[in-house]
Structure formats: C-alpha cells, structure tokens
Amino acid sequence: MRAFDDRHHLIVEAGTGTGKTLAYLVPAVAAALGGRGRVIVSTGTKNLQEQLMEKDIPFLQSILPKKFKATYMKGRNNYLCLQRFHRSGDSPVLNGLDEMDYFDEVTHWVKGTETGDRAELSNLPENLSFWRHIDARSETCSGQKCPDFDPCFITRMRDRATQADIVVVNHHLFFADLALRDSAYGRVLPDYSAVILDEAHLIEDVASEYFGAQVSNYQVDDLVRDVSNVKFENAEVDREVTKTSARLMQFADRFWMGFREGRGEEARFPLVPGTFAKRNFEGEMQATPLGDAYVALEGSLARLETTLDALQEKPADVENLVRRVRQIRFDLQFVVTGTDKKFVYWLERRGRGVFLRASPIDVSGLLQDKLFDTVPTVVLTSATLSSAGSFAFIKDRLGLQQAKGLIAESTFDYQSQALLYLPSSMPDPRSPQWAAAAAAEVIRIVRATEGRAFVLSTSTAGMQSLYDLASIHLDYPCLVQGSASKSQLLKTFRETPNAVLFATSSFWQGVDVRGEQLSCVIIDKLPFAVPTDPIVAARQRYIEENEGSSFFEYSVPQAVITLKQGLGRLIRSTTDRGVLAVLDPRLRTKSYGRTFLQSLPPCRVTSNIDELALVFETAAVVR
C-alpha cells in the first residue's frame, strides 16, 4: 500500500503459496477507489489472467465493503472485426471444405456474442486459418470512420475499460500499447496511474518484441488481399491497382523465397552483415541477389502507395491501406538497412511465416523513459525475480534502479515437503555420454516416484532424446510435447494415473498441477539461454563490449530465474510433496553452482536414490 501512497516503484518476489494476487489486488482497489486513478494489472500468462477475472476479483467484489468495477482487455487479434467478417462473404477466406463447419459456427456465434472474444469458441482449433482474415488487428482498423464503429467489439472493450477501476491485461497488450502510446493509432488502454506487472520475469523479452520493428510475408499477403477487396469506381484506377498488386505479389514471393536459413524448421537466425549488400573487389557496396529482390519489392510497394494516395476523396479503407503500405516500407527499410547498432536484426520462421525483425539489444533505457519515469507507481512481482537473494539482475536489465524490494518467502515447508536429488556421478552435458546417462537417471527417478513426473528439457532435441531412450523402459503412461496441444496434454496428464510428461520451455511456467498427480520434476540441464539465439548473442556481446562479464552478469542470473520457474511446478500447496531432480553435474562441479543452490527452495539435498521414497511419507517419518 505504501508504494501507492508514496508513489514509488516496488519489486516483490513472492514464492508460491504467499497469496500475492490478493496481496496486490486489495491495495490496488483501495488506491483506485481512493481517487488515485485506475490501476492496470498485467500478467504473463492466460491462466493467471483467467484466475484474476474468474476467481480472485469476484471474491474481493463479494466481500469488500466498497464496490469496484473490473474488466479485462486482450490483444486485438483475439476479437472479431464486424467489418471484415461482413466482407468475408465477398472473398474466399477458407483453406478447404473442412473449415465450412467452423465458419458456420462463427457465423452463428456472432449473432449472440457480447464480447466478440474468440475464447468463447472453445470447440474451434487454435490454429484456425481463416481467423486472421476476420480478426480486429490494428493495421486493418479504420477507427471512427468505420461504419461498424459503435457496435465494434473493440469499441465495447474500450468502453468497459474506461468505466473500470481495475483493468486486467497481458504483457503483450500492455507493451504493444506502451510502445505506440504517443502515436496516432496505437493507444488501446485507458489512462492509468499505476501498473502491477505480475510474472515480471518475462518483461525484458516481451518489451524487446514491441519496441522494435517487424515485417512478415503474412503482412504483405494480407495487404494485397485487402487491396483486392476495395471497389474502385474509376476503371482505370482499378486496372492500375490490380496490375500493381499482381507485380507486388510476384516480387514479394521472390523476396521471401530468398531467405534460405532454416527452411523446413521453426527457429531464429541472425541477419548477418552482407545479407542484402556487400563490398565488391573495388570496395564498393553492391546488392546481393536478396538485396536486388528487396529493391524490386520496395519499388512495387512505393508504386502501390503512390497510386492509392493519389486518389481524390479517399474512403477510410484506402486511407488505412496507404498507412499500412507506408508502415511496411518503413519497417522493411529499417531491417534491411540494419545500421542502428542499438538493434539486433534477425529472421524467424514460424509455420509458413517468415518474419524479419529488429529488436533493441537493451530495453532498460526505453522502459525507464516510457514507463518508470512516466507512471508514478509500478509494482513488479513474480515467484522468481532474484538471483542469490538479490534484485540486481532484474533492476539492471529493466532500467529500474530506484525501486524498493521485498522477498516474501513461501509459507510452504520445503524441508518436509520436497527433496532435491542431485545424481552423484554424471558426465558433462556437452559430452557424447550425456544422453544415455541422463536417460538412465530419468528411468531410476521415475521408477522411485512411480511416475507422476514432469521431465523438462532445455531443448526440443534433448526432450525427444530423453523420451526415445527412457519411455520404452518405463511401465507408466508417457506423454511428449508436440503430440497434442498443451491444454490437451495437461488434461491427459491430470487424468492419467502415474503419467510421465516429457516437455520443454512452454511447460516451465504458468502450469499448475496440484496434488500427488505431479510428485516429481526432473530438469535435464541448467537452463542457460541458447548462445546462438540472435537476441541472446547480441545481449551478451553488448555486455562484453561494455567491459562486463556476460556469463556472470547475464547468463547465470537468467538461468537461475528460469530454473526456479521449472522447479516451481512441483510444490503448489501445503499438502503437495515431491522430488526435485537436476541432472546437470555443474551444480556441484562449477563455482557458479553455489549461486544456483543458494537460489533454490531450502529443501533437503541427497544423491541417494533410495531416499526419494521418503518424501512421500508423513512428516513424522521424514528425517
């Protein structure tokens, strides 16, 4: 409450079981009702957002003497756009006949929904291909000029938010709004006087995504599609736009096909100098074939912009298209030129998408300028923010030097509820012997705990290797990430006695399985960030260039926080008991291993596999 009263920033690490959501909601409500202004609560996961809106906030509304209003806001692509939906009948949006039933379900749903939130369509698959053609994304929005502005679901969402005391959002929406808050088009959130950032360990990565630039093949495809849906009264203009759009698609296809990195796999790759232009033998800069493809694409985009912008009395749709072309040209030029050394330039493949990105290497100055120096009170909280009892890492990464800190220890009795198992002899994780030795340990541990385990790996390859080597020797149901959706895997795990789930990073946080169904969490290696990832490599290089130690100032504390997240899946209530196992021998053989051990819950440590069963006995029997 003092952070709201005194208008200062606060960092709180609150372990599982401390009731941190109610601990920050109560003073937030008091501050909002006390005339200090609206409070934004931003979460990192959908699960926590739903917990706040469906459980914690309704509970407070039922018991607090003063009434308050709360609502949630999601990213615009979660909502249906009425204008785009009405136009979908004039152009094909379905990939095949098998989507007809899904589209019919959407058509029926639109007639009765109050929110337009696709989460209400629980029967629809997550990767529904036609949704992106009817969603309410900002680049297609014509704002108040839209004939459906008043009944628009985004308009309704904003109206609810302006009347609310507490607005619950997610980090992606919050930082998208923050990055564009001073622009003519970007503001989504209503004004606020305080922000609570829960799951704040995710902030740096999310912020870097929204303070940069991005262009994808999807954006260009959607642009051409929307241009083709415009009916031009002038036949000559219509012919010119059609011809220009056709050339644009031709040049765009040639441009995107020029990126050969990672074709056939989903990954991130650096855009190294010389990608688009390099010096010839005479020392002059000369365009590469990919650079030539960019010049052709840029020329066709410029021609489309000129043609559309020259129209007299442009309708709102055309004005919006001109704005989109300009933004694509600007972002594409920024990435291709790649001269701003404060940014890292990289390529991502995801599904059929190719994304060109420019991300700030250091977001601390941006966050300080746009958030911490602007908003009177920012509260950052998570179960994992400190490393070896210090907030120095998170303060440095986020530019939050002037903030008070508090570590609220968990109320759980880890000494009796959990046992940390560290194998006495394991090869180096980089050695050829590692995979077989790790699989053997997984088999021994899982047999000792009778299944009921998460086996979490730091890479997809590591996960698959452990699954292939260990599952065939286990007499328990084994699940593996990728065989079904995350929600379906969790549902199956919860409902299947003695199950074992092999998974990677997406199961390290935001996953809650209470009770004896999850009695063991095994982590294969210390979760150091992949050094070949373009953003990680750029951050490490930046630290080294400024005479720091990227390993001890970035890699170790970042891995500590990630490890704490993974192990935090185990003990979720006062009645939970279980085994934490880390197979990486560097916890004991390296000097920095002490930093990891000092940061973990204060539970008993053993290397004796026979002791694992003891943790499941009553507290009186446990030593």
N, C-alpha and C positions, 0 to 999 in steps of 0.2 A: 504494500500500500504506500510505503514511503517513496517508492520510485514514481508513482503517480502524483503524490502530494508535492514532492520536491522537484519534480520534472528532471529526473536524471535517468541514465540508462543502467540496466541491470543484466548480469549474466548469472543464470542459475542452472547448475547441474543437479537434477533431482532423479535419484535412482528409482527403479521400478518399485511400485507399492507405496510411494510417498504421497500420492493423490495430487500431483502437480496441476492437473487440469482444473480441479475445483479451487486449488490454491491461487491460480491466476485469474480465474473467472470471477470469483467473488469481489476482489478489489477492482477488477475491470468494470464490473457492473456498478459498483459504488462510485467509481470515478465518472462514468458516463452519466449516471443519474444525478451526480453532484455538480453537474454543469461544466465538467472539464472537457466534454466533447466525445464524439464517437470513438470507439476502440475497434481496431481491426485485429482479428486473431487469424494468423496464417499457419497452416500445417503443411507437413511434407508429404503426407500420405492420405489417400482417400479414406482409409479405415479410421484414422483419427478424426477427420472432418465429420464422418458419419457418427462417430461416438459423441462428439460435442453436440451435434444437432439433434440426435435421436435419444441421447441419454443424459448427459451432464447438464445441458442448458434447460431442457424440460424439467429436470429435477430442481434446479435453482428457481425456475419460474413458479414452481408449485410450493416452495417453502419460504422464499424471501418476502418480506412484508411489502416492499415496493415492486410494482410490476415493471418489467422492461421488455423491449422488443429485440428479437434477434433473428437474423436471416443468414443464408449462405449465398455465396456467389461462386460460380465455376468459370472456367475458361470458355470463351465464346463458342468454340467448336463443339462444346457439349450440348448446345441448344440448336433447335431447328430454326431456319430462316423461312418465314412465311413466303416472302417474295420469291426466293429461289425454289421453294417447294412448288409454288403455283406454276412456275415456269418449267418445272421438270417434265410436265406433260408435253411440252413442245420440242424436247430434245432427249435423246436416249441417255439414261443415267445408269442403266443396269448392265452388268457384265454378262448375264446369261439368264435363261428362263428360271433357273433355280432361285433367283432373287425376287421373282414376282410375288411370292407369298410374303416375303419380308416387306416389300414395298407396300403391299396391300395392308399389312399390319400397321405400318407407319401412317398410311392414309386414314385408317380408322382411328388411330390414336390421336392424330392431330385435331380431330373434331371435338375431343373431350379434355385434352390436357390443359392444365392451368399454367404449367411452368415451361413446357417445351423441352425439358431436360431428357436426353436420351437414356438416362439411367432408369427411367420408368419402363423402358422397353427391355426388361430383363431377359426375354427369350431370344433377343437378337444377338448374333455373334459379335464379338468385339471388333473384328476386322471387316465390318460391313463396308463393301467397296463404294456403294453409292452415297454413303452418309456425307462424305466430303463435298459432294455436289449440292447438298441441301442444307449444310450447317451454316451457322451465323458468324463465320470468321470475319475479322475486322476488315480485311482488304477488299471484300465484296460489298461492304455496307455503305449505303448512300445516306445514312443518318436521317435527319428530319425531312429530307426530300423524298424519302421512300413512302409510297402510298400505304404501306403496312406499318408505318412507324408507331402509331398508337397501340395497336394490338400486338406489336412485336414482343417476343419473349424476352429479348434483351432490355427493351424499354421497361417491361414489367419488373424484371430483375433489379434494374437500377432504381425504380420507384420504391420497391420494398427495402432496398439498402438505404436510401435517403431517409426513410422513416424509422430505421433500426438504431438501437443503441450499440449493439454488438453485431459485427459483420464477420462471418467466418469464411475464409478463402483458402486457397492453397498457394504454395510458394511460387508456382509458375505464373499464376494470375497476378499475384502481388508484384513480382519483379517485372513482369511484362508491363503492368501499369506504371510502375516506378520509372522504368526506362523511357517511357513515352509520355510521361505526365505533363510535360511542358509543351507537347506538340499539339497540333490542331485536331488530331484524330485519335490519339491514344488513350485518353483518360477513360477509365471504366469504373474505378472505385470512387465512392463519395469521399469528401474531405474527412480527415480523421486527425485526432490529437495524440494518439498513442497506438503502438503496434506491439503485439505479442507474437514472437516468432517461435513457435513450437517446432521440435525436431530441427533445431537450428544448426546442427552439424552438416546439414545439406546446403546451407545458404551459398557458400562460395561457388559451388558448381552450377547452381540454378541461376545465380546472378550473372555469371560469366556468359551464360547462354543468351540472356536477354539484353546485355549491354554491348553485344556485337552485331554482326551482320550475317544474313543467311539468304541464299538463293537455291532453289531446288528445281528439278525437272517438273515436279508437280505444279509449282507456281506458274511456270511458263505454259504448261498444258492447260491449267485452269483459266489462265488469261485468254488464250486463244479460243477456248470453248465459250467463255462468256462474251467475247467479241462476236463470235458467230451467232449468238442468240439475240443480238441487237438488230432491230429492223430499221434500216436507213431509208428515209423517204426518197433521197436522191439516188437514182440508179447508178450514176457514175461513181458516186462515193462508195456505194455498196460494192461495186465491182473492184474498186481500188483497195478497199479494206479486205475483201476476200482474197485478192491476189497477194497482198502484203502478208496476211495471216498465213497463207499457204507457204510462202517463202520463209516466214519466221519459223514455222514448224520444221521445215526442211533443214534450216541452219541450226535450230535447237537440237534436233536429233543428231546431227553431225557433231555438235559441240559435246553433248553428254556422252556420246559413244567414244569420244577421245580419251576419256578417263579409264585407264586400264587397271588401276590399283584395286585390288580386292574384288575383282569381278567374280561373282558367284558366291561371295561370302559377305556377312554383315560385320563391318569393322570400321575403324577410323584410321586415316592415313594423313601424314603431313603433306602440304603442298610446298614442295621444296623450291628454292630459287632456281630459275631456269625452266619452270613448268610451262610458262607462257612465252618467255623470251630469253635468249641467251646471246652472249657475245660471239661474233664470228671470228675468223682468223685475223681480220683487220681491226678487231677490237670494238666493232660497232654492234649495238643491240639489234638482234634480228628475231622476228617472231618464229616460234616453233609451229608445227602443224596445229597444235592445240590453240596457240595464240592466233593463228590465222582464222580458226573456227570461231574464236571469240569475236574477232573483228567483224566477221560476217554476221554473227548473231547480234552484236551491238548495232550494226548498221540497219538491220531489219527491225529491231526494236525502236530505233530512232525514227525510222520511216513511219511505223505504225503510230507512234506518238504524234508526229507532225500531222499526219492525216486526220487523226481524231481531234487534235487540238485546233485544227483549222476550221472545224465545223462551226457555223453560226448558231447561237442559241442552243448550246449543247444541253441535252437532257441530263438528269442526275446520273444515269447509268454511264454515259460517256465520260462525264467529269471524273467519275470514280475509276474508270478504265485508264484514263490519262494519268491519274495519280498512281495507279498500280504499275503502269509501264515505267514511269519515272523512278519509282522506288526500286524496281527490279534492276533498272540500268545503273542506279547509284550503288546498290549493294554489290552488283556483279563487278562493276569497275573497282570498288574498294577491295574486293577479294582478289581479283586478277592482278591489280597493280601491286598490292601487298607491300607497300613501302612504309607503313606505320609500324615502327619497331615495338610499339606497346601492345601489338596484337600478334596472335599466332594464327596462321592460315592453314586450314585443313579440310579434308574431304571425308564424308561419312556415307557409307552405303547402308541402307535400311530397307529391306524388302526390295521393291522395284524402284525405290527412290535413290537419287544421287543428290547429296546436299553439300554445297560449298559454304564454308563458314569462316568467319573471322571473329575470334574471341579475345577479349582483353586478358593479358597474362596476369595482371594484378588488379583485382577489383577493389582493393582497400580504399584507394582514393575516391573512386566513383561512389562507393557506399557511404563514405564519410560525407561527401558533398551532397548527395541526393537523399540520404536517409538520416544519418546520425546527427548532422548539423542542421537538419530541417525539422525533424519530428522531435518534440520535447522529451518523450519517453518511449524507449524501445526496450522491450524485455526479451532476451534470448534464453530459451530453455531447451533442455534435452536430457536424456539419461546419460548421454556421452558427449561432453564438451571439454573435459580436462584431460591432460596427459600428465601422469605422475603428480596429481594434485594441483596442477597449475593451469590457468586460463591463457597463458602467454601465447600459445599457438593460435587459438581462435581469435584473440584480440589482434594479433599481427596480421592474420590472413584477411580479416574483415575491416581493418582500419578503425577499431573500436578501443582506443587507448584509455579514454575517460569513461570508465564504467565500473560500478561496484560488482563484486562477485560473491556468490554463495554456493557451497556444495552441501546439498541436503542428502545425507546418507540414506540408503534404503532401510526400511524397517524390517526387512527380511533377515533371518538368522542364517547367513550363508555357512557358518561353521557347522551347523547341524543339517542344513538343507541341501548343501552342494559339496561336491568333491571334485577337485581339479586333478585330472590324470595327465601326467607327462611321461611318455614312454622312456625307459632308461637308456635305450640304445636305438637310435635312428640314423640313417645316412643323411648326408647333406641333401636338402630338397632339390639341388641342381644336378645331383648325380644320377647315373643310369639305374642305380639300385633303388631309387626312391619309390617309384610307383609300386613295385612288388611289396616293399616293406610297409608302405602306408596301407595298402590293401589288407595285408596280414593283420595289422593293428586294428583296422576297422572291423574285421571279422571277429577278433578276440573281444573287442569292446562291446560290439553289438550282441554277441552271444552272452556276455556277462550281464547286460542290461535287458536281455530278452526283447531285442528290437526297440521299438518306441523311440526312434532316434532320427535326428537330422544329421546328415553328413554334408557339411558345407565346404565347398571348394572355392579357391580364388580364381579359377578359370574354368571355362566350359570343357576344355581338353582334359583338365585334371579331374573334373566331375565325371566325365564319360569313362576315363581310365579306371577310376575307383569303382564305378558302377559295374563295368565289364569284368573287372578282376574279382570283386568281392561278392556281388549279388548271387553268382552261381553257387557259392559256398554257404549261403545263408538260408535257413529254413523259415524265413519271415517274408511277408509281402514287401517287395522292393519297388519303389516308385522313383522315377527320374524326371527331372525338369525337362520340359520340351515335349513330353509325351501327351500332355493335356494342358489346358490353361492353368494359370497359377491358382485361381479360385477353385477350380475343379480338383487340382492336386491336393490343396489344403483340405477340401471337403472329404476327399477319399482318405487322406491321412487320418483325419479326426475320427472317421467312422470305421477304420480298419484296425482291429486289434494287432498290436505288436508290429506295426508297419515301420519301414525304414525309407526315408526320403533323401535322395541324393540331389543336391541343388547348388546353385551359385549365388551371385550377389543379390538378386531380387528377393531372396528369402532371408537375407541377413538383417533386415529391419522391417518394421511395420507388420510383422507376422506374430499372431498371438494364439498359442495353443496351450490351454491350461489343463492341469491335471496330469495323471500318470501316463496319458497317451503320448506325451513328449517327456521322456525321462533322461534323454541323453543328447547332447550337442557335440559333434565332433568337427573340428576345423583342421583342415589338412596343413596349410601353411600360414605363416604370418602374412596378413593381407596388405603387403606393400603395393602401392599403385603401380600399374604396368609402366615401366620406364619408356617403352616405345610409343605409348599414347601421346599424340601431339601436344595436348594441353599439359599433361604431366611433365613431359620433357621440357616444354617451354618454361614452366614454373620453376623447375629445378635449375635450368640454365640461367634464368633471371637471378635466382638467389646466389648462384656461384659467381656471376658477373658482378654482383654487389658485395663480393668478398665474404659471403656466408657459406654455411655448410648445408647443402640441400638435403643431405641424408638425415642429419640430426635436427635441422630446423623445419623440415617438411615431411620427409618420408616416414621417419619414426613416429612423430606425434599423430600424423594422419593414419598410420596403420594401427596405432594404439586405439584410437577412437573407433575405427572400423571393427577391430577385434572385440572391443567391448559391446558393440552392437550385435555381433554374431552370437556371443556368449549370453547376451541378454535375452535371447529367445527362450532360455530354459526355465528360470525361476520367475513365474508371473503372478504367484500368490503365496500366502503364508503356508499353504499346505503342499505346495509343489516340492518335490525332491528330485535330485538328479545328478548326473555326471557331466562335467565339462571336460573335454579332452582336446588338447592341442598337440598335434603330431610333430610339429616343427621343433627340432632339437636346438635351434638358435635361441630359444627362450632361456636355455641353460648355458650354452657354449659361448654366446656373444655377450659383450659387456652391456650392450643396449637391451639385452633380455630383461635386465632388472627393471628397466623403465616399464616394460610391458607388465611384469609381475606386480609391480607396485600399483599399477592402474586397475588391476582386476579385482573383483569382489574378494573380501578377506575370507576365503574358504580354505579348507584343509587341502594339502597337496600330497599326492602319492605317485609312485611309479610301480606299485604293486597291483597287478590286475585283479588279484583275489580280493582286494579291498573294495572294489566297485560295488559289490552287492550290499555292503554295509550301509550305504547311504539310504537305502530304501527301508531300513529297519526303523523302529521307533527312536525318538530322540534319546530315550533312556539307554538304549543298546549301543548307539553310535558313540564311538570314543571321542 
